[in-house]
Amino acid sequence: MSYTPMIRQYLTIKEQAGDALLFFRLGDFYEMFFDDAKLASKLLEITLTGREGGGEERIPMCGVPYHSAEIYIQRLVDQGYKVAICEQVEAPDASKGIVRREIVQIVTPGTRVSPEGDSKPNSSLLQYLVAVIPSADCQQAGIAACDVGTGEFFVIEKPAASVSDFLQKIAPSELVSVSAAVKEWIPDLGASSCVWTEYTIKERPADWSDYLLNYFSLQSLDQFSFADRPLAAGAA
């Protein structure tokens, strides 16, 4: 289909955004198109309109003002959705064609921090982002949990059979793993408000600790509680 250059740019960036709703910056608004527009208009109770985009039919569209986008993003995240924020990364007068745009941030339930610094409207409630790494035989798991709003962070290793009960106790808002097999350990995940994010890696490291050593420029992990727990280090 012969879409306009701007819509082609949108579709390329939307593919990068994956399952996140794409807030696409156009002037003083963040616009959403196609299925994102249909869904967001219902979730946010805003008007669904349309625009010409080069195809045979008008493209579904809705938008929110840039200056009040924070409110709408919060509402979407509170309902368990991810939001990818796409900004103009060059001045219009510096572009020979269409203005270059890029995703500059992806906001998820587990990484959401309001401008006031609260991780939730009620800041007494912790909002855990949890990573789970299964062992090669899927009998054990490393778990790392962080509340971005307060900075609380801990790691633990548990038998696979007890992962579901543990997660029910801490009620994470988002669960990240490199393996979809983890979903089978948590039968009630779909019924909860926890968002699932599968983190893709090219190759499973032989030793997860190496990444932490390199990232923090350390010689040893002896000072941390997961120094001798490789699965916990992987989750961290």
Buried (B, 14 or more C-beta within 10 A) or exposed (E): EEBBEBBBBBBEBBEEBEEBBBBBBBEEBBBBBBEBBBBBBEBBEBEBBEBEBEEEEEBBBBBBEBEEBEEBBBBBBBEBBBBBBBBBEEEEEEEEEEBEBEBEEBBBBBBBBBEEEBBBEEBEEBBBBBBBBBBEEEEBBBBBBBBBBBEEEBBBBBEBEEBBEBBEEEBBBBBBBBBEEBBEBBEEBEEBEBBBBBEEEEEEEEEBBEEBBEEEEEEEBEEBEBBEBBBBBBBB
